[in-house]
Each structure stands twice: as structure tokens, then as C-alpha cells.
Amino acid sequence: MKSILITGANRGIGFGLVKHLIENPGPLKYLFATYRNPEKMKELQSVVCKHENVYLYQLDITNFKDHDLLVQYIDKKTNGYGLNVLINNAGVSSKFTRINLVKSEQMIENFMTNAVAPLMMSKAMLPLLKKASASNASSALGVHRAAIINISSVLGSIAKNDQGGFYPYRSSKAALNSITKSLSIDVKNDGILVTSLHPGWVKTDMGGPKADLSVDASVQAIVNTLNSLNEKHNGAFIQYDGTELPW
């Protein structure tokens, strides 16, 4: 992987991925990390300030008109090389919600951020992904050629839903999984892999302190899994260790 874009990189899984990638850079030349709130990116900035190959970019992913500006920025910084990997990580989650408490505003916010925004970001980045794919045409389908990784959740699995509730988050992640499947078909001939990935139940602001995994453990497994992705994972729903999940 020569160039990567990670959205929502100022905390949680996104921040963990940035730290791991700069500590173990390999052939990575360009790491683009977006954040929404300047007041909450100081820790991210302090970690990456000594790394010339890391580019921070302020972005609210639901401001779709700004996506094209990011495309232009990445294209210029990479000297037209393109983008090997887009990790659609930025997301929101409403608290556990039963039917009598769910609000339409929660549904709209979760769908906009967790499903619509990743789709529109993927659409905007397609020219850059196609450039990288063409430059690595001899490589097999995977992250070393070009890939879109949608950070999903097991809560988006319809088959594994045995507790109910979580209407905004569950349904938005199920929608993201559906988007992943359609994208995987639409861009396969361009040499671009598309996968939904559940990072595990992780100790983050979103996952809470009772979660099973530390950020470091999740991120280490995610990176190992990303490096092992191939054509059989195109359009798949997997978790951090590569295990396939039911839709």
C-alpha cells in the first residue's frame, strides 16, 4: 500500500490505524487522515507531526461538496499516483434505543453519516482509486492494488440480531453492508476490491469501557487482515480477524 485515506482519524479505530501505520510504515508514502473538529485533533496532530508522509485534512464527511476538494488535494499531493485504499471509518452511534424512544432525527443522522457519506466518499474517490489500480495492474485484487474498506459493525448483521433495539445504528450499518455489496460488483472490473469490516467490540468512546478489545489489539488484527484480502473477500462482510460474518 503506497497511499491510504482514513476518515474519522482523530479518535478510536481511525486514530489507532494512523498510529499503527506510521509506526510500521513499510512502503507507505502517503497517509491522509481526516478529522471533523479541530478542537479534538490535538492528540492526532502530536502523533503525526514528525512524519512528513502524513497529511491531516479537516472534513465533515456529510458536507458532500467538500469531497471533490479532498480529491484534488490528494491528487496533487500524490503527484497523480492516486489512492490505493479508502477506509471509510468515520461514523456515529446513537445510544441503545427501544421502539418507544427512537427519534426520526437519530435515524436521519445515522443514515447520513454511516451509509450515505461513505457511498458519496467512495464515488468521489473512484478516479483516484482507478489511477492506483491501473498503476498496479499486475497485482491481484486487494489493498496493494486498490480497495474500499467500509468499517461496519456486527450490529448491522440482520441474521445475528437477537436483541432488537439500536434502530439508527443497526439499520445504517445494514445499509452500509448493502452498499458494499453493490459497490463490489460495480467497480470489480476496475480492479477495486470492496469489503465491509467489523472492527470488533472495541474500548473506544463509541464502544465503551466494557468492550472486549483494546484499540491496539483490534488495529493490529485489522491491518493483518487487510493485507490478506483477495478476490474471495470482494463484497464480503468480515470481522477484524478475517472471519466471515452473516448478513
KEDO-834498 format. One record per atom (N, C-alpha, C): z, x, y; residue in three letters. Coordinates in pm, whole numbers, plus 50000, padded with zeros to 5 digits. Atoms other than C-alpha are relative to their C-alpha. Layout:
N
ZXYALA
...
***
This chain:
247
500005008449881MET
500005000050000MET
500005008850124MET
500134992049878LYS
498875015050328LYS
500504992550123LYS
499585007949885SER
499624986150569SER
500634986949954SER
499245011950039ILE
502154957850545ILE
500484992850126ILE
499415008349896LEU
503184929050770LEU
501094991549937LEU
498885008050046ILE
506614913050718ILE
500474991250115ILE
499495008949896THR
507574882350919THR
501504997649979THR
498575002550010GLY
511204874250997GLY
500765012249951GLY
499484987350053ALA
512234910750959ALA
501315004550062ALA
498794995449931ASN
515344911751175ASN
501284997049923ASN
498795003050077ARG
517734898950907ARG
499624997149855ARG
500165004350137GLY
518214891050539GLY
498995007849919GLY
500984993850089ILE
515414897950292ILE
498985008250078ILE
500984992849920GLY
512954907950563GLY
500525013350047GLY
499384987749953PHE
515314933850708PHE
500215009649884PHE
499814991650118GLY
516134946450360GLY
498715006549954GLY
501294994550038LEU
512454951050281LEU
499585011350094LEU
500344989649903VAL
511904970650602VAL
500785012749970VAL
499174988250026LYS
514824993950526LYS
499565007249873LYS
500434993850126HIS
513674999850170HIS
498675007350016HIS
501334994249986LEU
510085006650269LEU
499995012650087LEU
499984987949918ILE
510965031950539ILE
500795011249933ILE
499264989950075GLU
513405049650306GLU
499165005649886GLU
500874996050111ASN
510775051150029ASN
498564997050039ASN
501275004149938PRO
507535051150228PRO
498775001749912PRO
501204997750079GLY
505065065249974GLY
498795001750089GLY
501224998749918PRO
501525061450114PRO
499984990950122PRO
499985009849891LEU
502635035550370LEU
499795006750135LEU
500304994649868LYS
501095043150710LYS
500344990450112LYS
499775010049897TYR
501625010550896TYR
500914989049946TYR
499095010950035LEU
504594987150869LEU
500244991750126LEU
499845009149887PHE
504514957451104PHE
501104990049966PHE
498855008750024ALA
507744937551136ALA
500204990850119ALA
499835009549890THR
508104905851340THR
501444995050007THR
498695005949974TYR
511244891351492TYR
499814989450107TYR
500165011049905ARG
511764859751696ARG
500895001850122ARG
499024999549892ASN
514884865551903ASN
500345014550035ASN
499714986249962PRO
515194898452097PRO
501495003449993PRO
498574997650002GLU
518964894352106GLU
500535002449859GLU
499564998350138LYS
519104895451726LYS
499195010449924LYS
500814989850066MET
516874925351658MET
500515014150025MET
499484986849966LYS
519104953851775LYS
500225008749877LYS
499784992350123GLU
520064964251421GLU
498675004549941GLU
501344996550047LEU
516414963451315LEU
499445011450084LEU
500534989749911GLN
515444984251617GLN
500685013549977GLN
499264987550021SER
518165010151550SER
499595006749869SER
500394994450130VAL
516975014551190VAL
498615006150004VAL
501414995750004VAL
513275018851264VAL
499615009150116VAL
500384993049877CYS
513405037251599CYS
499485014149976CYS
500434986250027LYS
512855071451436LYS
498755000649913LYS
501155000550090HIS
509885060151229HIS
498754995850078HIS
501185002549918GLU
506545062651404GLU
499004990549934GLU
500945008850070ASN
504775041951140ASN
500474985549996ASN
499475013649997VAL
506885010751208VAL
499774993950138VAL
500345006849875TYR
505744985951472TYR
500714986550004TYR
499285012749983LEU
508044957951591LEU
499214990850093LEU
500815009449923TYR
506444926551729TYR
500764986850011TYR
499305012649978GLN
508154896451885GLN
499054988349975GLN
500875011250036LEU
506774864251740LEU
500824988349948LEU
499545012550060ASP
507784828451682ASP
498844995149916ASP
501155002850088ILE
505644820751378ILE
499464985950016ILE
500515013749979THR
505364784151479THR
499194998850129THR
500914999749885ASN
503544794051801ASN
498655005349951ASN
501214996050071PHE
500194794451627PHE
498985007050088PHE
500954993549909LYS
498234805051933LYS
500285015050012LYS
499654985849991ASP
500074838451919ASP
499585007849876ASP
500394993150123HIS
498864846251565HIS
498805009250024HIS
501204992049975ASP
495494858551689ASP
500315012650081ASP
499594988249924LEU
497214882051935LEU
500595010549907LEU
499464990650099LEU
499094897551643LEU
498895006349918LEU
501164994750073VAL
495824901251453VAL
499345011350080VAL
500624989849914GLN
494324920251746GLN
500865012650008GLN
499064988849992TYR
497444942051771TYR
499935008649873TYR
500054992750127ILE
497364951351402ILE
498665007049983ILE
501334994250014ASP
493614957451404ASP
499875012850084ASP
500054988349911LYS
493994981451697LYS
500865011449947LYS
499084989750048LYS
496984999951553LYS
499505006849872LYS
500494994450126THR
495315004851212THR
498605005750013THR
501364994749977ASN
492035015951371ASN
498964992849915ASN
500975008150072GLY
490224987651198GLY
500125000349849GLY
499844999450147TYR
491554995250848TYR
500274986449939TYR
499655013050054GLY
493034960650800GLY
501434999649950GLY
498655002550047LEU
496094947950617LEU
500004998449849LEU
499905001250145ASN
496974953450253ASN
500874988349956ASN
499045010150046VAL
499944929950231VAL
500574992250117VAL
499315009149909LEU
501144899950429LEU
501164993949923LEU
498835006250061ILE
504694889750337ILE
500514989250095ILE
499545011549921ASN
505384855050475ASN
501464997349965ASN
498585000550032ASN
509154858550480ASN
500804990850093ASN
499235007949903ALA
510334840350795ALA
500164985649952ALA
499775013750044GLY
511944807150715GLY
501304994550056GLY
498775006649958VAL
514674782150794VAL
500504991349885VAL
499435008950101SER
517024761250585SER
501054991150064SER
498965009249959SER
518984730150668SER
501135000449898SER
498885000550093LYS
522414725650514LYS
499714989749891LYS
500165009550109PHE
522734706950185PHE
500094985850055PHE
500115013249938THR
521704671450272THR
499724989249895THR
500265011750083ARG
522024638950077ARG
499144990050077ARG
500975009349942ILE
519684609850141ILE
500544992550121ILE
499445007849889ASN
522074591650373ASN
500185008250127ASN
499804991349884LEU
522304621750607LEU
498745007050048LEU
501214992449965VAL
518784636050613VAL
499384994450129VAL
500605003749872LYS
517064635750953LYS
498535004050003LYS
501434997049990SER
513364634951034SER
499785013450070SER
500154987349928GLU
513854664351273GLU
500165011949905GLU
499804989350098GLN
515124685750983GLN
498745001649913GLN
501204999650083MET
512114676550772MET
498865006950074MET
501104994549921ILE
509674684951050ILE
500195014950025ILE
499744985849974GLU
511344718151137GLU
499775008549875GLU
500154992350123ASN
511484729750774ASN
498545000649955ASN
501414999850038PHE
507894719550700PHE
499195009050093PHE
500754992049904MET
506614735851017MET
500215014949977MET
499694985950014THR
508394768950961THR
499725005449861THR
500074995050137ASN
508394771650582ASN
498674997749930ASN
501285003050067ALA
504964757250496ALA
498815001450093ALA
501154999749909VAL
502654752050793VAL
499805014050058VAL
500124986849936ALA
503394785350963ALA
499485010749905ALA
500574990050091PRO
502804807050652PRO
498514997749972PRO
501425002950022LEU
499494789250595LEU
499175004650119LEU
500774996249882MET
498334794350951MET
500035015150023MET
499944985449991MET
499524830550949MET
499025006349901MET
500944994950100SER
497564836550628SER
498564998250045SER
501355002749948LYS
494484820550782LYS
499645010250108LYS
500274990549891ALA
494784842751091ALA
499785014149948ALA
500054986250051MET
495274874550885MET
498855002549901MET
501074998350100LEU
492354868250649LEU
498995010850036LEU
500964989349969PRO
489894890650840PRO
500575014049973PRO
499384986850023LEU
492364919750819LEU
500205002549850LEU
499834998750145LEU
493124913250451LEU
498665002949932LEU
501334997650057LYS
489404912150375LYS
499545014250027LYS
500364986149968LYS
488914945550551LYS
500675009649903LYS
499274991350091ALA
491604962150342ALA
499494998549857ALA
500535002450135SER
490284945950025SER
498675007149980SER
501314993350010ALA
486774958850094ALA
500155015249995ALA
499774985649999SER
488144993750163SER
500565005049868SER
499394996450128ASN
489894993349825ASN
499364992249886ASN
500715008650095ALA
487234975049625ALA
500095005049856ALA
499894994550135SER
487684998549328SER
501354997249937SER
498675003150052SER
491334988149293SER
500034986049940SER
499845013150062ALA
492404959349072ALA
500714990550097ALA
499335009949917LEU
493704926949223LEU
501505002850004LEU
498584997149986GLY
497164933749362GLY
500315005150140GLY
499574996049866VAL
499144947349655VAL
499345012950047VAL
500664987549959HIS
497284980549651HIS
498574997550049HIS
501295004149944ARG
494134961649739ARG
500254990650118ARG
499635009449893ALA
495134930449937ALA
500774988549937ALA
499175010650057ALA
497774903849886ALA
500734992250108ALA
499145008549920ILE
499604874750044ILE
501194996349912ILE
498795003150074ILE
503204871349926ILE
500804989750080ILE
499245010649934ASN
504874838550018ASN
501414999849943ASN
498615000350047ILE
508664840950000ILE
500424985449987ILE
499685013950030SER
509544808049834SER
501464999049956SER
498645001850051SER
512674795749656SER
499964991849872SER
499895008150121VAL
513664782249317VAL
500344985650036VAL
499725013649956LEU
514854752049515LEU
498724992150026LEU
501295006749986GLY
511164744549565GLY
499404995849867GLY
500495003950132SER
510724740249190SER
500374985549973SER
499755014250033ILE
510354703349104ILE
500614999049862ILE
499525000550138ALA
510954709948734ALA
501475003849988ALA
498624995250011LYS
514274727748796LYS
500984992750094LYS
499135007649910ASN
515634702549048ASN
500864990349918ASN
499095008650075ASP
518664687948869ASP
501244996250082ASP
498865003049914GLN
520994683849169GLN
499664990850117GLN
500405008549888GLY
518974664349426GLY
500315006550134GLY
499674995049867GLY
519584667849798GLY
499055010750050GLY
500794989149941PHE
518264696550012PHE
498584995450034PHE
501345005649980TYR
515354674050111TYR
499105008750089TYR
500904992249914PRO
514004695050402PRO
499575013149934PRO
500314986850055TYR
514224728750229TYR
499224999049870TYR
500705001450128ARG
513214718049878ARG
498534996250019ARG
501365005249988SER
510174698649988SER
499095009750076SER
500834990449926SER
508994725250236SER
499605011749911SER
500334989050090LYS
509164752349969LYS
499064995449887LYS
500975005550097ALA
507394729849717ALA
498624999550063ALA
501285000049928ALA
504684725649981ALA
499445014150010ALA
500464986249992LEU
504524763350024LEU
499425004549866LEU
500534996550131ASN
504034767149649ASN
498614994049978ASN
501315006350011SER
501154742649662SER
498965007550084SER
500884992049914ILE
499654762549950ILE
499635013049931ILE
500274987750075THR
499984794249742THR
498914997949896THR
500985002650106LYS
498034778749458LYS
498604998150056LYS
501315002149940SER
495184766749678SER
499435012850059SER
500454987349941LEU
495004799749868LEU
499515009649892LEU
500364990550106SER
494884819249542SER
498604997449946SER
501355003650045ILE
491714800549448ILE
498975003250109ILE
500944998549889ASP
490094801949792ASP
499655014450033ASP
500244986149957VAL
490454839449850VAL
499895009949885VAL
500094990850115LYS
490244853749497LYS
498725008250005LYS
501274992849997ASN
486574862649540ASN
499955010650110ASN
499894989649897ASP
487574882949846ASP
500905011549956ASP
499154989450052GLY
489814904149627GLY
501424999550053GLY
498665001849944ILE
493044889949771ILE
500864992149902ILE
499055006650089LEU
495974881049545LEU
500984991850083LEU
499025008449930VAL
498324852649646VAL
501074995649900VAL
498895003050090THR
501754847549490THR
501184994350078THR
498715004749947SER
504924827549560SER
501115007549930SER
498944991850058LEU
508084847649508LEU
501374995250045LEU
498615003849974HIS
511704836349482HIS
500855012749999HIS
499264987449992PRO
513984864749600PRO
501335000049928PRO
498695001450060GLY
516984851949408GLY
500964993550098GLY
498965005249912TRP
520184837349544TRP
500715012150059TRP
499644987249940VAL
520984865049789VAL
501064998050109VAL
498945000349900LYS
524014872350008LYS
499425002950139LYS
500554999149864THR
522364865950346THR
500624988850082THR
499545011149916ASP
523064842850639ASP
499604986649938ASP
500505012350061MET
520984816950456MET
500644997549864MET
499485001550135GLY
522274823550103GLY
501504998349992GLY
498555001349998GLY
525934826350194GLY
500715010849919GLY
499244989250065PRO
528714849250065PRO
500214998249850PRO
499785002550142LYS
528944833049721LYS
498755002649915LYS
501274997750071ALA
525354842449627ALA
500155010849893ALA
499934991050116ASP
524634862449311ASP
499625014350033ASP
500614986949981LEU
522664891749452LEU
500295005750138LEU
499994993349871SER
523104917349726SER
498565001150049SER
501344998249945VAL
520174922249960VAL
499335012049937VAL
500574987850056ASP
519644957449825ASP
499494997849858ASP
500415002450140ALA
519514945849462ALA
498754991349995ALA
501175008849996SER
517074917949544SER
498765007650046SER
501144993149941VAL
514834940049757VAL
499455010649905VAL
500464989850095GLN
514694968249501GLN
499164993649890GLN
500735007050106ALA
513614943549233ALA
498694994350053ALA
501225005749941ILE
511104926849467ILE
498925010650013ILE
500994989449980VAL
509384959749553VAL
499425004449865VAL
500494996450134ASN
509164969149183ASN
499044989449947ASN
500865011050045THR
507694935049108THR
498684999850075THR
501234999949921LEU
505194936849394LEU
499035010649949LEU
500854989150047ASN
503904969949264ASN
499394997349862ASN
500515003150133SER
503354954648920SER
499094987849996SER
500825012250000LEU
501434923649030LEU
498555003149966LEU
501414998650036ASN
497964918948885ASN
499364986249995ASN
500785012549996GLU
495364891848831GLU
500734988249936GLU
499305011150066LYS
497604871548598LYS
501064993650090LYS
499015005549908HIS
500054866848886HIS
499364992450117HIS
500665006949889ASN
497434852149119ASN
500234985049988ASN
499705014350002GLY
498524816949211GLY
501244996649920GLY
498805002250081ALA
501794821349022ALA
501234998150087ALA
498685001849937PHE
505404812849109PHE
500975008449918PHE
499144990850072ILE
507694841549011ILE
501285002650078ILE
498804996049929GLN
511144853949093GLN
500035015250016GLN
499924986049957TYR
512294888049218TYR
499765010049887TYR
500164990650112ASP
512254904048870ASP
498704998049924ASP
501305002350063GLY
508784891248783GLY
499974988349903GLY
499955011450091THR
509944862148564THR
499294988050062THR
500725011549949GLU
507654832148599GLU
500914987950008GLU
499205012049979LEU
509224800248735LEU
499154987549983LEU
500765012550013PRO
508204764348662PRO
499804993450136PRO
500285006949875TRP
506574744448939TRP
500944988050019TRP
***
